[in-house]
């Protein structure tokens, strides 16, 4: 059983007495074929709150400074515009972008010089002209290991990410950190059964700010990666429930993110009979109460 301090933290996330149930609605729809979804590996789509800016990353799309870069497309009346690398890419690895709910910041990962470990978490301010300089989130968040997939909760108070730092249960575990006036409090592992001997990573809060959706694989470099959802209860987060075949189709699926332009929709990356890389998809969901209401 979790202690009173952890229990209070779960209550702050929106804990209720019964765990909600996630339902996937309809089929996954590819996002911007030929512009964002291409023959290259396109991963972790994040959409601005007004729905007019899309960011994602690719590990093999040519044209960026590092080859492992974040890309942007803007929407006009004519549709989604030509994709181009963002201004805050570096010669290293830049990946896992995520808009904040208010659209004021983009959080992302990078192994650029000056970090604490392998891959660190950063953010940039969204400006009228594009983006500000990248700022490292600091030692309360970043470790000597690698941190992946930052995502700020819908209320802007909790940062969710994964890390392979010491003290973990498996390869990567899920962590959170609460915002404070100086930035973020020290990160801690998500309580409960959700962190296992496998890798748990690429997590996002859903619209209720408590239910999470995340990727799991024993070895994400060689084993199939699938998407799960988990909800908090009095003993912490449950171990997770595998998403149905409309998402997990027997191929790799990961890079999930809440769609800030429509919070009843989530985005993810997957293979759908495609040679080589990953494409970007959007799909609708519903959070039901434990009683199905």
GUVEX-907523 format. One line per 8 residues: number of its first residue (from 1); their letters; for each residue x, y, z of N, C-alpha, C. Coordinates in nm, 3 decimals. Last residue first. Example, Ala and Ser with C-alpha at 12.3 -4.5 7.8 and 13.67 -1.06 7.14 Angstrom:
2
2) sa) 1.285,-0.225,0.708,1.367,-0.106,0.714,1.290,0.003,0.787 ~ 1.319,-0.569,0.780,1.230,-0.450,0.780,1.320,-0.330,0.780
//
This chain:
293
293) xxxxxxxx) -2.021,0.437,-1.725,-2.105,0.554,-1.749,-2.026,0.663,-1.819 ~ -1.894,0.209,-1.642,-1.928,0.222,-1.783,-2.011,0.342,-1.816 ~ -1.798,0.193,-1.391,-1.933,0.138,-1.411,-1.978,0.148,-1.555 ~ -1.566,0.332,-1.411,-1.556,0.188,-1.391,-1.690,0.119,-1.412 ~ -1.627,0.568,-1.680,-1.613,0.532,-1.539,-1.605,0.380,-1.528 ~ -1.430,0.619,-1.976,-1.554,0.579,-1.911,-1.526,0.556,-1.763 ~ -1.304,0.819,-2.213,-1.275,0.771,-2.079,-1.407,0.746,-2.010 ~ -1.256,0.754,-2.556,-1.347,0.795,-2.450,-1.295,0.739,-2.319
285) xxxxxxxx) -1.090,0.867,-2.858,-1.104,0.779,-2.742,-1.211,0.837,-2.649 ~ -0.968,0.869,-3.198,-1.052,0.919,-3.089,-1.063,0.816,-2.978 ~ -0.646,0.921,-3.348,-0.760,0.835,-3.321,-0.837,0.891,-3.202 ~ -0.391,0.971,-3.590,-0.480,1.027,-3.488,-0.598,0.932,-3.472 ~ -0.045,0.899,-3.674,-0.189,0.871,-3.677,-0.261,0.949,-3.567 ~ 0.244,0.878,-3.875,0.173,0.946,-3.769,0.022,0.924,-3.786 ~ 0.460,0.592,-3.942,0.374,0.703,-3.981,0.303,0.759,-3.859 ~ 0.795,0.463,-3.963,0.668,0.480,-3.893,0.592,0.598,-3.952
277) xxxxxxxx) 0.985,0.278,-4.217,0.960,0.367,-4.105,0.819,0.366,-4.051 ~ 0.969,-0.020,-4.385,1.063,0.071,-4.319,1.004,0.146,-4.202 ~ 0.666,-0.036,-4.558,0.806,-0.076,-4.556,0.887,0.027,-4.477 ~ 0.357,-0.073,-4.393,0.451,0.014,-4.462,0.592,-0.041,-4.450 ~ 0.142,-0.170,-4.251,0.176,-0.232,-4.378,0.274,-0.152,-4.460 ~ 0.163,0.054,-4.053,0.039,0.000,-4.109,0.069,-0.056,-4.248 ~ 0.320,0.142,-3.757,0.336,0.085,-3.890,0.203,0.026,-3.933 ~ 0.288,0.454,-3.576,0.276,0.311,-3.597,0.307,0.272,-3.739
269) xxxxxxxx) 0.236,0.694,-3.322,0.312,0.651,-3.439,0.302,0.500,-3.453 ~ -0.045,0.901,-3.227,0.057,0.800,-3.202,0.128,0.768,-3.333 ~ -0.276,1.115,-3.053,-0.191,1.085,-3.168,-0.092,0.976,-3.129 ~ -0.621,1.136,-2.954,-0.479,1.120,-2.925,-0.406,1.089,-3.055 ~ -0.907,1.325,-2.862,-0.830,1.255,-2.964,-0.686,1.244,-2.916 ~ -1.037,1.495,-2.703,-1.097,1.362,-2.716,-1.024,1.279,-2.821 ~ -0.913,1.736,-2.732,-0.867,1.650,-2.623,-0.940,1.517,-2.615 ~ -0.790,1.895,-2.979,-0.912,1.817,-2.961,-0.880,1.710,-2.857
261) xxxxxxxx) -0.551,2.021,-2.962,-0.655,2.089,-3.040,-0.790,2.018,-3.030 ~ -0.384,1.849,-2.827,-0.431,1.968,-2.757,-0.539,2.043,-2.833 ~ -0.389,1.516,-2.812,-0.407,1.621,-2.913,-0.466,1.744,-2.844 ~ -0.144,1.340,-2.628,-0.276,1.402,-2.629,-0.281,1.513,-2.734 ~ 0.053,1.087,-2.779,0.046,1.225,-2.727,-0.100,1.271,-2.733 ~ 0.282,0.811,-2.828,0.148,0.867,-2.807,0.154,1.007,-2.747 ~ 0.500,0.649,-2.918,0.497,0.793,-2.943,0.362,0.857,-2.925 ~ 0.398,0.339,-3.084,0.448,0.414,-2.969,0.435,0.563,-2.999
253) xxxxxxxx) 0.399,0.022,-3.221,0.316,0.141,-3.200,0.365,0.211,-3.074 ~ 0.497,-0.233,-3.447,0.535,-0.136,-3.344,0.438,-0.018,-3.341 ~ 0.223,-0.466,-3.515,0.347,-0.396,-3.549,0.385,-0.303,-3.433 ~ -0.018,-0.553,-3.427,0.083,-0.654,-3.452,0.215,-0.597,-3.498 ~ -0.169,-0.327,-3.374,-0.204,-0.408,-3.491,-0.104,-0.517,-3.523 ~ -0.304,-0.133,-3.153,-0.199,-0.234,-3.153,-0.231,-0.340,-3.259 ~ -0.544,0.000,-3.253,-0.417,0.069,-3.230,-0.301,-0.030,-3.238 ~ -0.732,-0.189,-3.301,-0.743,-0.066,-3.379,-0.621,0.023,-3.360
245) xxxxxxxx) -0.688,-0.381,-3.107,-0.624,-0.399,-3.238,-0.639,-0.278,-3.329 ~ -0.663,-0.192,-2.790,-0.715,-0.293,-2.884,-0.644,-0.289,-3.019 ~ -0.400,-0.164,-2.539,-0.500,-0.106,-2.628,-0.543,-0.208,-2.734 ~ -0.360,-0.333,-2.231,-0.319,-0.319,-2.369,-0.432,-0.260,-2.453 ~ -0.346,-0.172,-1.924,-0.427,-0.255,-2.013,-0.385,-0.227,-2.156 ~ -0.156,-0.163,-1.618,-0.187,-0.119,-1.753,-0.264,-0.222,-1.833 ~ -0.114,-0.187,-1.350,-0.009,-0.234,-1.439,-0.033,-0.196,-1.585 ~ -0.226,0.120,-1.186,-0.234,-0.023,-1.218,-0.131,-0.058,-1.324
237) xxxxxxxx) -0.071,0.352,-0.963,-0.117,0.318,-1.098,-0.120,0.167,-1.118 ~ -0.174,0.320,-0.615,-0.093,0.374,-0.724,-0.150,0.333,-0.859 ~ -0.367,0.220,-0.455,-0.236,0.157,-0.446,-0.141,0.210,-0.553 ~ -0.596,0.354,-0.525,-0.544,0.376,-0.391,-0.408,0.313,-0.370 ~ -0.516,0.440,-0.868,-0.607,0.394,-0.764,-0.541,0.412,-0.629 ~ -0.485,0.566,-1.201,-0.446,0.562,-1.060,-0.556,0.509,-0.971 ~ -0.457,0.365,-1.501,-0.525,0.465,-1.421,-0.480,0.455,-1.276 ~ -0.323,0.314,-1.829,-0.329,0.281,-1.687,-0.393,0.397,-1.612
229) xxxxxxxx) -0.283,0.158,-2.149,-0.330,0.268,-2.066,-0.340,0.219,-1.922 ~ -0.034,0.089,-2.405,-0.117,0.050,-2.291,-0.176,0.176,-2.227 ~ 0.110,-0.020,-2.712,0.056,0.089,-2.629,-0.042,0.034,-2.526 ~ 0.419,-0.194,-2.786,0.275,-0.178,-2.789,0.232,-0.069,-2.691 ~ 0.685,-0.312,-2.980,0.642,-0.210,-2.883,0.492,-0.191,-2.898 ~ 0.867,-0.611,-3.012,0.753,-0.531,-3.053,0.713,-0.435,-2.941 ~ 1.225,-0.589,-2.961,1.094,-0.648,-2.937,0.983,-0.555,-2.985 ~ 1.455,-0.436,-3.008,1.435,-0.558,-3.086,1.298,-0.622,-3.068
221) xxxxxxxx) 1.454,-0.205,-2.862,1.538,-0.207,-2.981,1.514,-0.331,-3.067 ~ 1.305,-0.235,-2.635,1.243,-0.159,-2.744,1.331,-0.151,-2.869 ~ 1.246,-0.512,-2.464,1.363,-0.447,-2.523,1.314,-0.370,-2.645 ~ 0.984,-0.522,-2.367,1.093,-0.572,-2.285,1.225,-0.514,-2.333 ~ 0.776,-0.236,-2.388,0.846,-0.345,-2.456,0.957,-0.393,-2.365 ~ 0.520,0.007,-2.406,0.591,-0.094,-2.327,0.654,-0.197,-2.419 ~ 0.393,0.342,-2.384,0.448,0.232,-2.461,0.521,0.136,-2.369 ~ 0.082,0.481,-2.253,0.227,0.468,-2.260,0.266,0.347,-2.345
213) xxxxxxxx) -0.142,0.700,-2.102,-0.124,0.607,-2.211,0.026,0.602,-2.237 ~ -0.315,0.763,-1.794,-0.199,0.775,-1.882,-0.204,0.669,-1.991 ~ -0.546,0.957,-1.611,-0.523,0.839,-1.695,-0.402,0.864,-1.784 ~ -0.520,1.233,-1.533,-0.484,1.123,-1.442,-0.456,0.995,-1.519 ~ -0.624,1.426,-1.700,-0.506,1.459,-1.624,-0.462,1.352,-1.527 ~ -0.830,1.375,-1.872,-0.866,1.389,-1.730,-0.746,1.424,-1.643 ~ -0.715,1.340,-2.125,-0.782,1.467,-2.096,-0.817,1.486,-1.949 ~ -0.402,1.172,-2.050,-0.519,1.197,-2.132,-0.597,1.314,-2.073
205) xxxxxxxx) -0.045,1.200,-2.051,-0.173,1.210,-1.981,-0.284,1.223,-2.085 ~ 0.180,0.974,-2.209,0.103,1.097,-2.215,-0.014,1.089,-2.117 ~ 0.505,0.825,-2.262,0.376,0.836,-2.193,0.312,0.972,-2.215 ~ 0.745,0.682,-2.346,0.654,0.751,-2.438,0.514,0.765,-2.380 ~ 0.771,0.376,-2.143,0.820,0.503,-2.196,0.713,0.566,-2.284 ~ 0.900,0.099,-1.986,0.780,0.183,-1.996,0.826,0.323,-2.036 ~ 1.055,-0.204,-2.041,1.067,-0.061,-2.061,0.928,0.001,-2.069 ~ 1.009,-0.453,-1.775,1.017,-0.409,-1.914,1.051,-0.260,-1.920
197) xxxxxxxx) 0.962,-0.485,-1.510,1.096,-0.522,-1.558,1.115,-0.484,-1.705 ~ 0.753,-0.189,-1.459,0.782,-0.332,-1.453,0.927,-0.358,-1.495 ~ 0.529,0.043,-1.345,0.669,0.024,-1.382,0.710,-0.120,-1.355 ~ 0.271,0.000,-1.243,0.288,0.033,-1.385,0.432,0.016,-1.431 ~ 0.195,-0.039,-0.983,0.246,-0.156,-1.055,0.286,-0.124,-1.199 ~ 0.290,0.247,-0.783,0.201,0.141,-0.823,0.272,0.033,-0.902 ~ 0.408,0.578,-0.879,0.383,0.469,-0.785,0.287,0.366,-0.841 ~ 0.662,0.691,-1.087,0.517,0.678,-1.075,0.487,0.560,-0.984
189) xxxxxxxx) 0.950,0.822,-0.926,0.885,0.717,-1.004,0.736,0.718,-0.980 ~ 1.012,1.175,-0.931,1.000,1.048,-0.863,0.923,0.949,-0.950 ~ 1.211,1.477,-0.942,1.130,1.374,-1.006,1.124,1.248,-0.920 ~ 1.189,1.768,-0.742,1.263,1.648,-0.781,1.168,1.541,-0.836 ~ 0.997,2.036,-0.896,1.047,1.961,-0.782,1.118,1.835,-0.832 ~ 1.079,2.283,-1.138,1.017,2.156,-1.104,1.080,2.101,-0.977 ~ 1.069,2.611,-1.098,1.081,2.516,-1.209,1.006,2.389,-1.177 ~ 1.017,2.772,-0.883,1.151,2.775,-0.940,1.171,2.684,-1.059
181) xxxxxxxx) 0.756,2.720,-0.811,0.790,2.854,-0.856,0.926,2.862,-0.923 ~ 0.694,2.393,-0.956,0.694,2.488,-0.845,0.740,2.623,-0.898 ~ 0.544,2.094,-1.080,0.595,2.229,-1.102,0.592,2.309,-0.973 ~ 0.646,1.762,-1.005,0.549,1.870,-0.988,0.615,2.005,-1.014 ~ 0.719,1.490,-1.212,0.773,1.598,-1.128,0.671,1.710,-1.124 ~ 0.734,1.135,-1.270,0.667,1.264,-1.273,0.742,1.363,-1.184 ~ 0.824,0.852,-1.473,0.848,0.944,-1.364,0.758,1.067,-1.380 ~ 0.854,0.515,-1.574,0.781,0.640,-1.583,0.800,0.722,-1.456
173) xxxxxxxx) 1.165,0.357,-1.674,1.045,0.367,-1.591,0.979,0.503,-1.614 ~ 1.348,0.149,-1.890,1.297,0.284,-1.864,1.175,0.270,-1.774 ~ 1.404,-0.124,-1.772,1.491,-0.045,-1.858,1.465,0.103,-1.841 ~ 1.289,-0.140,-1.433,1.324,-0.205,-1.559,1.419,-0.121,-1.639 ~ 1.282,0.006,-1.198,1.240,-0.133,-1.193,1.283,-0.209,-1.318 ~ 1.556,0.229,-1.094,1.437,0.192,-1.172,1.405,0.044,-1.156 ~ 1.788,0.309,-0.979,1.672,0.293,-0.893,1.546,0.252,-0.965 ~ 1.931,0.532,-1.224,1.944,0.430,-1.121,1.819,0.427,-1.033
165) xxxxxxxx) 1.744,0.606,-1.531,1.832,0.639,-1.418,1.838,0.525,-1.316 ~ 1.597,0.604,-1.760,1.667,0.481,-1.725,1.769,0.505,-1.614 ~ 1.269,0.752,-1.777,1.412,0.761,-1.753,1.469,0.623,-1.724 ~ 0.993,0.948,-1.906,1.057,0.822,-1.868,1.206,0.843,-1.851 ~ 0.741,1.181,-1.778,0.847,1.141,-1.871,0.898,1.003,-1.829 ~ 0.543,1.460,-1.697,0.549,1.314,-1.709,0.656,1.279,-1.811 ~ 0.491,1.724,-1.479,0.568,1.677,-1.593,0.577,1.525,-1.587 ~ 0.216,1.907,-1.372,0.292,1.784,-1.356,0.361,1.746,-1.486
157) xxxxxxxx) 0.065,2.137,-1.426,0.131,2.125,-1.296,0.225,2.005,-1.282 ~ -0.105,2.180,-1.641,0.025,2.244,-1.642,0.107,2.224,-1.516 ~ -0.337,2.043,-1.674,-0.342,2.160,-1.585,-0.208,2.230,-1.573 ~ -0.250,1.837,-1.849,-0.344,1.938,-1.896,-0.355,2.061,-1.806 ~ 0.112,1.794,-1.797,-0.028,1.758,-1.778,-0.122,1.870,-1.825 ~ 0.370,1.774,-2.034,0.313,1.849,-1.923,0.163,1.821,-1.917 ~ 0.607,1.539,-2.116,0.468,1.582,-2.145,0.414,1.650,-2.021 ~ 0.900,1.403,-2.270,0.836,1.489,-2.170,0.695,1.529,-2.213
149) xxxxxxxx) 1.063,1.163,-2.381,0.921,1.194,-2.398,0.859,1.277,-2.286 ~ 1.332,1.051,-2.167,1.257,1.052,-2.293,1.119,1.116,-2.272 ~ 1.660,1.063,-2.040,1.519,1.096,-2.019,1.451,1.110,-2.155 ~ 1.931,0.864,-1.934,1.858,0.927,-2.044,1.713,0.947,-2.006 ~ 2.157,0.934,-1.663,2.101,0.845,-1.763,2.037,0.922,-1.876 ~ 2.213,1.132,-1.489,2.327,1.081,-1.567,2.282,0.981,-1.672 ~ 1.914,1.337,-1.535,2.005,1.252,-1.458,2.126,1.217,-1.544 ~ 1.671,1.599,-1.496,1.768,1.525,-1.576,1.870,1.454,-1.488
141) xxxxxxxx) 1.524,1.717,-1.281,1.460,1.636,-1.383,1.561,1.544,-1.452 ~ 1.693,1.857,-1.120,1.576,1.795,-1.055,1.507,1.698,-1.149 ~ 1.882,1.970,-1.295,1.914,1.846,-1.226,1.798,1.784,-1.149 ~ 1.715,2.102,-1.601,1.793,2.105,-1.479,1.803,1.973,-1.405 ~ 1.606,2.149,-1.847,1.515,2.149,-1.732,1.586,2.129,-1.599 ~ 1.766,2.379,-2.068,1.769,2.250,-2.000,1.682,2.256,-1.875 ~ 1.623,2.559,-2.328,1.664,2.565,-2.187,1.656,2.426,-2.127 ~ 1.675,2.701,-2.648,1.648,2.581,-2.569,1.703,2.597,-2.428
133) xxxxxxxx) 1.532,3.021,-2.740,1.644,2.929,-2.719,1.604,2.811,-2.631 ~ 1.204,3.034,-2.904,1.317,3.090,-2.832,1.429,2.988,-2.818 ~ 1.046,3.022,-3.225,1.081,2.960,-3.098,1.201,3.032,-3.037 ~ 0.856,3.236,-3.393,0.892,3.095,-3.399,0.917,3.036,-3.262 ~ 0.774,3.495,-3.358,0.857,3.466,-3.474,0.896,3.322,-3.488 ~ 0.630,3.487,-3.124,0.561,3.534,-3.245,0.640,3.500,-3.370 ~ 0.730,3.174,-2.962,0.729,3.320,-2.980,0.653,3.357,-3.107 ~ 0.750,2.935,-2.719,0.689,2.965,-2.848,0.674,3.116,-2.858
125) xxxxxxxx) 1.050,2.836,-2.560,0.930,2.920,-2.559,0.881,2.940,-2.701 ~ 1.154,2.500,-2.508,1.170,2.628,-2.577,1.039,2.705,-2.565 ~ 1.316,2.265,-2.291,1.197,2.331,-2.343,1.238,2.459,-2.415 ~ 1.448,1.932,-2.235,1.461,2.076,-2.258,1.323,2.133,-2.288 ~ 1.606,1.648,-2.096,1.482,1.717,-2.129,1.506,1.868,-2.133 ~ 1.874,1.450,-2.242,1.815,1.536,-2.140,1.684,1.596,-2.190 ~ 2.046,1.155,-2.294,1.942,1.243,-2.349,1.879,1.319,-2.233 ~ 2.287,1.115,-2.107,2.271,1.078,-2.247,2.176,1.172,-2.318
117) xxxxxxxx) 2.343,1.395,-1.898,2.365,1.254,-1.927,2.354,1.226,-2.075 ~ 2.317,1.667,-1.878,2.356,1.594,-1.758,2.394,1.450,-1.787 ~ 2.450,1.883,-2.146,2.348,1.814,-2.069,2.406,1.737,-1.951 ~ 2.637,1.994,-2.313,2.599,2.070,-2.195,2.494,2.004,-2.109 ~ 2.532,1.911,-2.647,2.637,1.939,-2.550,2.582,2.021,-2.433 ~ 2.232,1.712,-2.695,2.324,1.821,-2.726,2.423,1.845,-2.613 ~ 2.041,1.520,-2.694,2.172,1.483,-2.638,2.276,1.590,-2.669 ~ 1.701,1.594,-2.603,1.819,1.617,-2.685,1.943,1.563,-2.614
109) xxxxxxxx) 1.344,1.632,-2.611,1.464,1.563,-2.567,1.580,1.595,-2.660 ~ 1.101,1.890,-2.516,1.161,1.793,-2.607,1.284,1.731,-2.543 ~ 0.824,2.117,-2.509,0.920,2.034,-2.437,0.975,1.930,-2.535 ~ 0.729,2.435,-2.590,0.748,2.301,-2.646,0.856,2.234,-2.564 ~ 0.488,2.672,-2.463,0.619,2.607,-2.463,0.613,2.477,-2.543 ~ 0.232,2.768,-2.498,0.339,2.866,-2.475,0.478,2.806,-2.483 ~ 0.006,2.610,-2.514,0.075,2.642,-2.638,0.193,2.736,-2.621 ~ -0.120,2.515,-2.294,-0.150,2.653,-2.330,-0.077,2.698,-2.456
101) xxxxxxxx) -0.014,2.258,-2.275,-0.157,2.274,-2.301,-0.195,2.415,-2.342 ~ 0.295,2.237,-2.464,0.221,2.250,-2.339,0.075,2.279,-2.373 ~ 0.393,2.006,-2.720,0.340,2.136,-2.680,0.287,2.127,-2.538 ~ 0.669,1.807,-2.753,0.535,1.810,-2.692,0.499,1.953,-2.658 ~ 0.901,1.592,-2.931,0.844,1.723,-2.898,0.705,1.710,-2.836 ~ 1.109,1.377,-2.964,0.998,1.374,-2.868,0.943,1.512,-2.832 ~ 1.442,1.516,-3.032,1.327,1.428,-3.056,1.222,1.446,-2.947 ~ 1.762,1.530,-3.157,1.654,1.614,-3.103,1.523,1.544,-3.135
93) xxxxxxxx) 2.099,1.458,-3.144,1.966,1.397,-3.148,1.867,1.494,-3.083 ~ 2.309,1.713,-3.288,2.289,1.584,-3.223,2.149,1.529,-3.245 ~ 2.313,1.967,-3.391,2.379,1.862,-3.469,2.363,1.722,-3.409 ~ 1.970,2.070,-3.313,2.115,2.076,-3.296,2.180,1.973,-3.387 ~ 1.673,2.274,-3.348,1.748,2.150,-3.368,1.898,2.176,-3.350 ~ 1.534,2.511,-3.337,1.609,2.472,-3.218,1.673,2.334,-3.229 ~ 1.390,2.553,-3.571,1.510,2.635,-3.549,1.594,2.587,-3.432 ~ 1.283,2.247,-3.734,1.264,2.360,-3.643,1.398,2.429,-3.617
85) xxxxxxxx) 1.271,2.162,-4.085,1.327,2.143,-3.951,1.303,2.267,-3.864 ~ 0.945,2.147,-4.247,1.084,2.193,-4.241,1.138,2.170,-4.100 ~ 0.682,2.065,-4.475,0.753,2.044,-4.349,0.896,2.093,-4.358 ~ 0.445,2.270,-4.633,0.568,2.195,-4.646,0.639,2.184,-4.511 ~ 0.122,2.280,-4.465,0.229,2.330,-4.549,0.352,2.241,-4.547 ~ -0.207,2.158,-4.482,-0.078,2.154,-4.415,0.033,2.190,-4.510 ~ -0.441,2.388,-4.640,-0.403,2.261,-4.580,-0.266,2.271,-4.513 ~ -0.528,2.633,-4.723,-0.493,2.537,-4.829,-0.453,2.400,-4.774
77) xxxxxxxx) -0.549,2.779,-4.497,-0.674,2.743,-4.565,-0.650,2.638,-4.673 ~ -0.281,2.616,-4.316,-0.350,2.734,-4.368,-0.481,2.688,-4.431 ~ -0.059,2.492,-4.072,-0.181,2.475,-4.151,-0.238,2.610,-4.192 ~ 0.286,2.400,-4.074,0.179,2.492,-4.033,0.062,2.478,-4.128 ~ 0.517,2.169,-3.940,0.430,2.206,-4.052,0.321,2.296,-3.997 ~ 0.844,2.070,-3.843,0.725,2.152,-3.822,0.650,2.169,-3.952 ~ 1.058,1.832,-3.673,1.004,1.896,-3.793,0.875,1.970,-3.761 ~ 1.362,1.742,-3.517,1.221,1.778,-3.502,1.179,1.860,-3.624
69) xxxxxxxx) 1.594,1.477,-3.610,1.551,1.616,-3.593,1.401,1.628,-3.573 ~ 1.853,1.347,-3.694,1.760,1.301,-3.592,1.697,1.428,-3.537 ~ 2.010,1.492,-3.862,1.957,1.366,-3.913,1.858,1.301,-3.819 ~ 2.097,1.743,-3.785,2.152,1.626,-3.717,2.110,1.493,-3.773 ~ 1.979,1.942,-3.940,2.121,1.955,-3.905,2.182,1.830,-3.843 ~ 1.771,1.804,-4.208,1.794,1.869,-4.080,1.942,1.870,-4.045 ~ 1.765,1.657,-4.443,1.739,1.800,-4.450,1.760,1.875,-4.321 ~ 1.597,1.334,-4.436,1.708,1.423,-4.470,1.666,1.570,-4.468
61) xxxxxxxx) 1.487,1.137,-4.172,1.442,1.227,-4.279,1.554,1.325,-4.312 ~ 1.541,0.970,-3.959,1.609,0.942,-4.086,1.564,1.032,-4.201 ~ 1.398,1.022,-3.734,1.537,0.980,-3.714,1.611,0.954,-3.845 ~ 1.182,1.293,-3.672,1.222,1.184,-3.760,1.367,1.150,-3.734 ~ 0.908,1.426,-3.480,1.050,1.408,-3.510,1.069,1.291,-3.604 ~ 0.674,1.704,-3.493,0.705,1.563,-3.475,0.855,1.548,-3.497 ~ 0.415,1.946,-3.482,0.555,1.910,-3.462,0.566,1.760,-3.447 ~ 0.190,2.170,-3.628,0.223,2.031,-3.599,0.373,2.016,-3.586
53) xxxxxxxx) -0.046,2.422,-3.587,0.097,2.389,-3.591,0.116,2.245,-3.549 ~ -0.317,2.455,-3.555,-0.256,2.506,-3.679,-0.106,2.480,-3.689 ~ -0.458,2.403,-3.323,-0.461,2.303,-3.429,-0.389,2.343,-3.556 ~ -0.444,2.555,-3.101,-0.531,2.605,-3.208,-0.535,2.512,-3.328 ~ -0.259,2.402,-2.946,-0.399,2.413,-2.905,-0.492,2.467,-3.012 ~ -0.054,2.201,-3.171,-0.078,2.320,-3.089,-0.226,2.330,-3.052 ~ 0.028,1.857,-3.152,-0.046,1.964,-3.218,-0.070,2.079,-3.122 ~ 0.275,1.617,-3.211,0.211,1.704,-3.113,0.150,1.823,-3.187
45) xxxxxxxx) 0.376,1.289,-3.289,0.308,1.409,-3.335,0.249,1.485,-3.216 ~ 0.595,1.069,-3.289,0.542,1.155,-3.182,0.493,1.291,-3.231 ~ 0.768,1.030,-3.597,0.734,0.983,-3.463,0.690,1.098,-3.373 ~ 0.852,0.876,-3.895,0.794,0.999,-3.838,0.728,0.963,-3.705 ~ 1.081,0.754,-4.110,1.027,0.728,-3.977,0.982,0.859,-3.915 ~ 0.975,0.804,-4.456,1.072,0.804,-4.348,1.002,0.771,-4.216 ~ 0.775,0.832,-4.634,0.845,0.703,-4.637,0.950,0.694,-4.528 ~ 0.547,1.014,-4.419,0.622,0.995,-4.543,0.685,0.856,-4.542
37) xxxxxxxx) 0.347,1.231,-4.268,0.362,1.086,-4.281,0.422,1.058,-4.418 ~ 0.370,1.503,-4.345,0.420,1.456,-4.216,0.442,1.305,-4.218 ~ 0.331,1.482,-4.629,0.391,1.601,-4.565,0.452,1.562,-4.431 ~ 0.228,1.237,-4.699,0.315,1.304,-4.794,0.383,1.428,-4.740 ~ -0.060,1.279,-4.495,0.024,1.192,-4.580,0.102,1.274,-4.683 ~ -0.163,1.393,-4.236,-0.094,1.467,-4.342,-0.003,1.379,-4.427 ~ -0.200,1.105,-4.049,-0.191,1.251,-4.042,-0.105,1.304,-4.156 ~ -0.438,0.840,-4.079,-0.304,0.895,-4.101,-0.306,1.047,-4.102
29) xxxxxxxx) -0.651,0.734,-3.820,-0.642,0.807,-3.947,-0.501,0.862,-3.964 ~ -0.786,0.441,-3.676,-0.676,0.538,-3.680,-0.669,0.602,-3.819 ~ -1.143,0.416,-3.624,-1.016,0.370,-3.678,-0.912,0.481,-3.673 ~ -1.352,0.422,-3.324,-1.325,0.429,-3.467,-1.186,0.379,-3.504 ~ -1.227,0.479,-3.011,-1.345,0.502,-3.095,-1.300,0.510,-3.241 ~ -1.135,0.302,-2.725,-1.091,0.359,-2.851,-1.211,0.365,-2.945 ~ -1.183,0.364,-2.384,-1.236,0.302,-2.506,-1.183,0.377,-2.627 ~ -1.075,0.307,-2.055,-1.051,0.376,-2.182,-1.112,0.295,-2.296
21) xxxxxxxx) -1.213,0.362,-1.739,-1.188,0.266,-1.844,-1.176,0.342,-1.976 ~ -1.103,0.469,-1.410,-1.176,0.483,-1.536,-1.133,0.379,-1.638 ~ -1.136,0.330,-1.087,-1.049,0.354,-1.201,-1.130,0.366,-1.329 ~ -1.297,0.499,-0.823,-1.300,0.390,-0.919,-1.214,0.426,-1.039 ~ -1.249,0.729,-0.664,-1.258,0.599,-0.603,-1.251,0.484,-0.700 ~ -0.999,0.936,-0.822,-1.133,0.911,-0.771,-1.138,0.768,-0.720 ~ -0.738,1.170,-0.863,-0.779,1.037,-0.824,-0.925,1.034,-0.778 ~ -0.603,1.391,-0.957,-0.743,1.373,-0.996,-0.795,1.234,-0.964
13) xxxxxxxx) -0.357,1.451,-0.861,-0.366,1.421,-1.003,-0.511,1.402,-1.049 ~ -0.403,1.469,-0.592,-0.379,1.594,-0.665,-0.384,1.574,-0.815 ~ -0.416,1.202,-0.529,-0.539,1.280,-0.521,-0.524,1.411,-0.598 ~ -0.147,1.143,-0.553,-0.241,1.086,-0.649,-0.374,1.160,-0.647 ~ -0.054,1.286,-0.330,-0.008,1.326,-0.464,-0.101,1.269,-0.571 ~ -0.168,1.142,-0.124,-0.208,1.280,-0.145,-0.168,1.330,-0.282 ~ -0.024,0.903,-0.155,-0.168,0.904,-0.175,-0.219,1.045,-0.200 ~ 0.232,0.985,-0.087,0.207,0.945,-0.225,0.057,0.944,-0.255
5) xxxxx) 0.178,1.035,0.187,0.228,1.142,0.102,0.202,1.111,-0.045 ~ 0.090,0.788,0.290,-0.003,0.901,0.285,0.045,1.013,0.195 ~ 0.214,0.513,0.078,0.209,0.595,0.197,0.117,0.715,0.180 ~ 0.052,0.227,-0.074,0.133,0.348,-0.080,0.113,0.431,0.047 ~ 0.085,-0.120,0.000,0.000,0.000,0.000,0.089,0.125,0.000
//
